[in-house]
Amino acid sequence: MKTLFTLHKNTLLLFALFAFGLPSFAQKPVDTLKRGTTNIISYNDFIAVRIGASNNFNNFVFKDRAEDGKYTLAPNQQIKTVATIAYKFVEIDLGYTPNFLKYSKSKKSNGTTNYFNLGTRFYVGRLMQNLEYSKTTGYYIRKGKPSIADEIEKPFTDMQVIKVGGSTSYIFNCDFSFRAIYKQNEWQKHSAGSFVPTFNYYYTQLSYARPGVNKIIDLVAGPGYFYNWVICNEFLVSAGVYGGVGYNNTRTTYNDATPTDKVQGISYQFNYQGSIAYNSTHFYTGAGLNVNSFFHKLQSGVNVTDRQNYFEFYVGYRFQTTNRIIREITKVGDEYGL
């Protein structure tokens, strides 16, 4: 209990330091020695803040082999905003979309969508750990075969998708920087690539007023490879691909007297990403494309693809930290080996 209380106390301390430590703008040389390599520029003495916009939402493609039906459920929202704050070993993401950006099409015909997400990414040695939570309410049929669309033409305003999970990756090449791709609290000095095996684990809950609730567990592992191509000192192009196979467990509970449906089988995942970035000591910006899909059975005879294909643009700025912030956060990191 004492250890748990200390962890909670230190977590609150990190948030407080992030919130109140930004207004320091003093200049300080950038550390170019990181993890025993001179191929990576580290911005460990900076707090990085960025704001991004993307169309990153879960779309679900359902295929019913028995009835030869196929349709796609999508949220009635095109753009979301994500604010990120990063310092040393931790990154925190908060996603929320203001009303004036929310709806991509008519609210009357396609309903409304509400979205929220919270995530974090941190690094322990060569391990990269990602955790996330998202909640989306309100979907509609974006496209489908006429027979399916005619039967369920109304928007799924009560459909709610909750996704909780994350991934653990191991970076083999210490001269390759994943942080230069994500959130840019590092920068690659010379082109490098790395083999990056990854283990993904997600729990997804699809809730409807009718017919019921789908509870989906995906455990997938596989190899990946990523490469950072440094065009010049300030510009970088990166690309990577990952493919995994694993276990899927889907449990469907109905609102009527229909017995619970349980399906176990193989889950497949494919991910591709590419990006371009600009970097200076304080200001940075970039854009990226990400294609990520899970494939598995939802029910007997029904396959589903949980798909996230999106484009993202972001801008960010690094603030110099104070000595007090450095001391306190370094103490927390040392205590937990981060």
Secondary structure, 3 states (H helix, E strand, C coil): CHHHHHHHHHHHHHHHHHHHCCCCCCCCCCECCECCECCEEECCCEEEEEEEEECCCCEEEEEECCCCEEEEEEECCCCEEEEEEEECCEEEEEEECCHHHHCCCCHHHHCCCEEEEEEEEEEECCEEEEEEEEEEEEEEEEEECHHHHHHCCCCEEEEEEEEEEEEEEECCCCCCCCCCCCCCCEEECCCEEEECCEEEEEEEEEECCCCEEEEEEEEEEECEEEEEEECCCCEEEEEEEEEEEEEEEEEEEECCCCCCEEEEEEEEEEEEEEEEEEECCCEEEEEEEEEEEEEEEEECCEEEEEEEEEEEEEEEEEEECCHHHHHHHHHHHHHCCC
